[in-house]
Structures are given as structure tokens and as C-alpha cells.
């Protein structure tokens, strides 16, 4: 999943991932939408998913930090709380223009796995996907 309030950033990252890995990307325009979409797939879908569901969970979320409605920090905290009792944990990677120590420390403190600076480079995105995306490991 890619979460960003900037439609250009959303579409650019979606296309980058699709071209490099042929993975369909779910988009969310703010943290509130991201939490809703995450809950629908990782929590609600799990209840109805039978053994034929090959990949019923999100492995990775690229999360912008500065968004309206619910920012990336708050969305990450909620998503982490939703998966506290789950065996499968989704990795969350921050995408941000902020490069100060306070922002980086906050990302780490709330449980984000990594922080990528915007604009994110194709090779950095690729490395993160290869590191955290179980879909690629299963193929």
C-alpha cells in the first residue's frame, strides 16, 4: 500500500512498483483511509479468508508523514495496534521530506522499519520491497 496526500506522488510510486515488480498497489490519500483499507484486508478479510487465499495480508506500507485528516505517525500507530495480536506483521516505511533527527527518531519510536527521503529513488524503493515483501519471497 502507498499512502500519500499528493496524487502525483501516489501515482509515481504506484507505477514504479508496478514496472519493477508487477505488483498491484493499493493507494490511500491520507492516514484515515490507510487504516480503513488495512483493517478491511488484514483484519476483516482474515475472518472470511479460507486456505485458498494466497496473500491475504499487506506486507508493506509506504507511508507519507505529513497528511491531512490523520497523519502518517498516527496512522502507523493505529495500524500497529490493529496487528498486535496477529502473527503476520506489516512493515511500514516512512516517505518524508523531513530529514531532521526529531522526525527520524519519532518514526523509529512508533515502530516504522525504515525512513526514505522524498523524492524516493527507484533503487531505494526496490531494496525496501525486496527486503519486506513476502509476496516476492513466496514466488
C-alpha positions in Angstrom: 0.0 0.0 0.0 1.1 3.5 -0.7 -0.2 6.4 1.4 0.3 10.0 0.4 -2.0 13.0 0.1 -0.2 14.1 -3.1 -1.8 12.4 -6.2 1.4 12.8 -8.2 3.5 11.0 -5.5 0.9 8.3 -5.3 0.7 7.6 -9.0 4.5 7.8 -9.5 5.3 5.3 -6.7 2.5 3.0 -7.9 3.8 3.0 -11.5 7.4 2.5 -10.2 6.4 -0.6 -8.2 4.2 -2.0 -11.0 7.0 -1.6 -13.6 9.7 -3.1 -11.4 7.8 -5.9 -9.7 4.5 -6.3 -11.4 2.8 -5.8 -8.1 -0.6 -4.1 -8.0 -0.5 -1.3 -5.4 -3.4 -0.1 -3.3 -3.4 3.7 -2.7 -4.7 5.8 0.1 -4.8 9.6 0.2 -4.5 10.0 3.9 -3.8 8.1 7.1 -7.5 7.6 7.9 -8.1 5.9 4.5 -4.9 3.8 5.1 -6.2 2.5 8.4 -9.6 1.7 6.9 -8.1 -0.2 4.0 -5.6 -2.0 6.2 -8.4 -3.1 8.6 -10.6 -4.3 5.8 -7.8 -6.6 4.3 -5.7 -7.6 7.3 -8.4 -7.8 10.0 -11.9 -8.2 8.5 -10.8 -10.3 5.4 -8.8 -12.6 7.6 -12.0 -13.7 9.3 -13.5 -14.8 6.0 -10.4 -15.9 4.2 -10.1 -19.6 3.6 -6.9 -21.6 2.8 -7.2 -20.7 -0.9 -6.3 -17.1 -0.1 -2.7 -17.0 -1.2 -1.8 -13.5 0.1 -4.5 -12.2 2.4 -2.3 -9.5 4.1 -0.4 -6.4 3.3 3.4 -7.0 3.7 4.5 -3.4 3.2 3.1 0.1 3.5 4.9 3.2 2.2 3.6 6.0 4.5 3.9 9.7 4.0 4.2 11.5 7.3 2.6 14.9 6.7 -1.1 14.4 5.6 -4.5 15.9 6.4 -7.2 14.1 8.4 -4.8 11.6 10.0 -1.0 12.0 9.6 1.4 9.1 8.9 2.6 8.9 12.5 -1.0 8.5 13.8 -1.9 6.1 11.1 1.2 3.9 11.8 0.3 3.8 15.5 -3.2 2.6 14.7 -2.1 0.0 12.2 0.5 -1.3 14.6 -2.2 -1.5 17.3 -4.6 -3.4 14.9 -2.0 -6.1 14.3 -0.8 -6.6 17.9 -2.5 -10.0 18.1 -1.6 -11.1 14.6 1.2 -13.4 13.7 1.8 -11.6 10.4 3.1 -8.1 10.9 3.1 -5.5 8.1 6.2 -3.4 7.7 5.8 0.3 7.5 8.3 2.5 5.8 8.1 6.3 6.1 8.4 8.5 3.0 9.2 12.0 4.0 10.8 15.3 3.1 11.7 15.8 6.7 15.3 15.0 7.4 15.7 16.2 11.0 16.6 13.9 13.8 13.4 14.5 15.7 11.3 13.2 12.8 13.5 10.2 12.2 13.5 9.3 15.9 9.7 9.6 16.1 9.4 7.2 13.1 11.6 4.7 14.9 9.9 5.2 18.2 6.4 4.4 16.9 7.6 1.3 15.0 8.4 2.2 11.5 11.0 -0.1 10.0 12.8 2.5 7.8 12.6 6.1 6.6 13.1 7.1 3.0 13.6 10.7 2.0 11.5 12.2 -0.8 11.7 12.1 -3.6 12.4 8.4 -3.1 14.8 6.9 -5.6 13.9 3.8 -7.6 16.7 1.7 -6.2 15.8 2.6 -2.6 12.2 1.6 -3.2 13.3 -1.6 -4.9 15.6 -2.5 -1.9 12.8 -2.0 0.6 10.3 -4.1 -1.4 12.8 -6.9 -1.8 13.5 -6.8 2.0 10.0 -6.7 3.3 7.6 -8.0 0.6 6.8 -11.7 1.4 4.9 -11.9 -1.9 8.3 -11.8 -3.7 9.8 -14.4 -1.4 7.0 -16.8 -2.0 7.2 -16.8 -5.8 
